[in-house]
Amino acid sequence: MNIIVTGSSGLIGSHIVKILSEHEVKKVDIKENTSIMDLKKDDFKSADSIIHLGAISGIKNCSDNVEDAILYNIISTNHIFYNAFKYNVKVIAASSMAIKSAASLVGINFKNWKHDIADFFVRKFSSLPDVNKLIYGLTKLSNEYNAFKYNINGAKIIILRLSNVWDTSSYYLENKNTVISNAIKCYLNKKVMTINGDGHQERDFIHLYDVCNAFYAALHYKHNVNNIPIEIGTGKGTSILELASILGIDYKLRPDVDPGATSIANIEAAKNLFGFKPSIEIKNIKDLI
């Protein structure tokens, strides 16, 4: 197959490129001075599939760089969706479980999410206070809604909504500011970990290896996914206190800081459609460091 991979130099993208070594892969990444917006008609016509990972990632990065977040997360994604639809190319695109926190804060009900998202972006976005803090989740919401619109007209877009992706590689530790990367650094350097809130908030931690397997399974899935985002995680929650205990690190709490809502993926659709089964558990993290 001829496959375009955007975000090909990132944590997930670089590993997916390795997995796809038996295929012809066109790599696109702003770190390599190649832009999604530079993809032309011939690129789309010659592609069998697109794995779309290119984006400004993370809540803080998007909050600090709103214009870039809109360009790379919404406009560039729509460039992919529009041309993939036009030239009948399958797309597997990354979304994030962060959309649920953003949705709840702006009053989007996932039982009626398609109507609520449309209403939000048409009427509410510009008047929302502190919109910068929600920009990452909102860009992902926008992309999910756009995928829905294209799919009802015959596009072949699969959205994989990712939980908290983790790894123990030097790339991950150097480039990702996450609760896992911070915890690993505290473990390695024998430092005290700072935990927001009371530490009982739960996260669904999914290993990079399992995420890449989910994309590979979705790439080879031959059927319609009924136009629903597919949540990718373990389906299990781990509290931040449990994480500290697993690593055997000391911690201090910041009870006055909002830790964010508990977020756990529902992976039944991924299991039923792709045969997805996560294999690496966070309880074994020390064995991988």
PyMOL commands that set and color helices and strands:
alter all, ss='L'
color gray80, all
select helices_A, chain A and resi 11-19+30-32+36-38+41-46+59-64+66-86+98-106+110-127+131-151+170-175+179-189+208-219+240-247+268-274+282-288
alter helices_A, ss='H'
color red, helices_A
select strands_A, chain A and resi 2-6+24-28+49-52+90-96+157-162+164-166+193-196+202-203+205-207+230-232+238-239+251-254
alter strands_A, ss='S'
color yellow, strands_A
deselect
rebuild
show_as cartoon
